[in-house]
Amino acid sequence: MDLIIAPAVIAAVVSVMGILSKEIWFDRKKNKRETKMLAIRLHYVLSKYVMQCADQLSETQTYISGREWDESIHDFCSQTGTYNTELIDIPIDIEKTDWAGLDIEIVSSILRLSLDIPIYRSYMKSLWDYCNIDDVEKAYIEKSSIVGLAVLDIIKKLSDKYNIPYTEMYGGDDTLQELFSSNIKND
C-alpha cells in the first residue's frame, strides 16, 4: 500500500509545483509589462512637462528682456512674452502611483523633485515678501532651470533603463540642456 501512495503523493506535489511555477511566471511577465507601461507613461508625461517648463521659462525671459518703463501706468511693461514666475507642478499623482516595479533611482528622483518644487515655490514667495522683483525673477529662472535639468535627467534614465525610444524635443536635447544650464549659478 505504501508503494501506491508514494507515486500519488509525488504526482500531486509535481502538479502543484507546476501550477505554482506557471502562475509565478505569468505574474512576473505581467508585472514586467505593467512596469514598462508605467515607465512609458512617465516618459510621455515628463516629456510634455519639460516642454511646458521650457516654454514658460522662454516666455518669461522674453518678457523680462523686452520690459520697459511705462510712464502712463508708472510700472514696467513688455510687448513680448508673458510673465509667469510660478513653477509648474509635476502632473503625476505621487501618492496614487504604484511605484513597486520601477527602478528605485528613478522613483527617488521623481519623489525628490516633487518635494523640491514646493520648497522652491516657498523660497520665491519669501523673496516676493522681502526682496525686489529682480531677485524673484532671477530665482525663478534658476529654480525652473534646475527643475528642467532634473526632469531631462529622469527622462534619459527612463529611456535607457526601459528601452523607450528617446525623442529629441524642442530643437534637440542640446538646446534644452543649454537653455536650462545657462541659467544656473555655479557657485
Salt bridges, closest charged atoms under 4 A:
GLU34 OE2 - LYS30 NZ 3.91
GLU71 OE1 - HIS74 ND1 3.82
GLU86 OE2 - ARG121 NE 2.68
ASP89 OD1 - ARG121 NH2 3.07
ASP103 OD1 - LYS161 NZ 3.87
GLU105 OE2 - LYS157 NZ 2.97
ASP116 OD1 - ARG112 NH2 2.71
ASP129 OD2 - LYS125 NZ 3.45
GLU137 OE2 - ARG67 NH1 2.52
GLU142 OE1 - LYS185 NZ 3.88
ASP153 OD2 - LYS157 NZ 3.19
ASP160 OD1 - LYS156 NZ 3.28
